[in-house]
Amino acid sequence: MRYKIKHITEYRYQEMVSTGHNRLCLVPLTWDQQKCISYNVKISPTPDEQVYRTDFFGNTVLFISNYKEHSQLEIVSESLVDIQNRSNADRAFSSTILWKDVKNLLTQQPDVYADVAQYTLPSLHVPYSEVIKNFAQDCFADNVTLWNGCQLLMQKIYSAIEFKPGFTTVNTPVESVVKLRKGVCQDFAHLMIASLRNLGLPARYVSGYIETLPPPGKEKLVGSDASHAWVAVYFPEIGWVEFDPTNNLLPSYKHITVAFGRDYFDVAPVKGIIFSSGGQSISVKVDVNRME
């Protein structure tokens, strides 16, 4: 399946910005089941400095700096991506490995699983917490396979947490999401990742896009799509298997991957610092269009 993605981010500043430095994570990954055919990131005003780099996790990031005064910043990212269905999920479905055996493998063979083990550790948005561990515990009885435990956990999060745009921010603690039972896709992903890591299992954050379809008989609204987040869990001898707790489904060809990381902080679409005395507003529009 081929998709054309357009992601527009616009900042408007109350006061003039004298200097701005930003890190952009907007270029879709190329990996086994996805190929980024082309991409173009246009920025206005044109940055005085810009450089592409590959980060620690293998993501493509763009660093930009503006040294001239400006009252707004527009970032337009366009890309063309080919997607295949996720084959690892089919293999994981038949896996009989118990979740406790996966935990023991990482402990007993730290050299073999060094890259994977980092995703069992706490990170900025994913803490160790008894509250979160208790939330997940009933999904992982001693005799439960890793596959079944992840499925139960995904379903529990989907049922327990209400999707509520605007209710949380990027800094809302995961424990608050458990208590308030509301959040957005980022919160659903952080909760599932935190639940797994608190049990000693490796899980990582996936950022990207998902194709959304309009109701029957309705036209798709321009800019109506959005960035999305889901989870990847490591299965020995299979690899990373993805779960989407926001929608209670396994990602397929409709999920376009931009980046992997420990949590949102590693893969935020835009983050940086500006020198200004006023506030700012942000507008984001995303279009994900299937190319027939």
Number of C-alpha atoms within 10 A of each C-alpha: 13 20 21 17 22 20 22 19 17 17 14 17 19 13 16 16 21 15 15 19 17 16 20 20 23 28 24 26 21 19 10 10 17 21 18 20 14 12 16 13 16 13 16 13 15 15 17 10 11 14 10 12 11 10 14 9 12 13 21 20 20 19 18 19 19 21 14 14 15 17 15 18 19 18 20 18 20 20 19 21 22 17 21 16 15 19 13 15 21 11 14 21 13 9 17 12 16 18 24 18 14 19 18 12 13 20 14 11 11 12 10 11 14 12 10 20 21 14 23 23 17 17 16 12 19 25 20 16 16 12 15 23 16 13 17 24 15 13 18 20 12 11 11 16 19 25 20 18 21 24 18 17 24 26 18 18 22 18 15 11 21 16 18 12 11 9 12 17 12 12 11 13 17 25 18 14 21 19 10 13 15 19 23 21 20 24 29 28 31 27 29 30 28 31 28 26 25 24 19 20 25 26 31 27 25 26 29 22 23 20 17 15 14 10 8 6 6 8 9 14 10 10 14 14 22 17 19 21 29 29 28 22 23 20 23 16 9 13 15 20 23 23 25 24 30 24 17 17 14 17 21 18 17 18 23 30 26 23 26 22 22 24 26 25 15 20 26 16 20 15 14 12 11 14 14 17 12 10 9 13 10 12 10 17 16 20 24 25 17 14 11 6
